[in-house]
Amino acid sequence: AKAKAKATPAPTTQTFIAKENDTPRKIANSLGIKVERLVKMNIRQYPELKPSSKLRRGTELVVPVSALSALGALCAKEPSRAGSSSRGNKRTRDPKGEGESEGEG
């Protein structure tokens, strides 16, 4: 167990969760790193991994922390807004101005 911790220092890497049909090349591009680096970092876990491999949803890849934090900054804005509005269709039932006009007058 001790040797394993030495080989992969925790602070420099993070886990990236792949989406259905993601490829290492696609992930590397979105993270701004070389696909060779991504494959090299994960080849122990996935010996068959190639730049063009199709990944299953939920596949966990090890990526450099710096890459993921850059991606996080890009994606942080979207999901919170888009995720809630696409699912929460209850909104459309409510009369439009009800909540807003109350309290103003």
Order of alpha helices (4+ residues) and beta strands (2+ residues): alpha-beta-alpha-alpha-beta-alpha-alpha-alpha
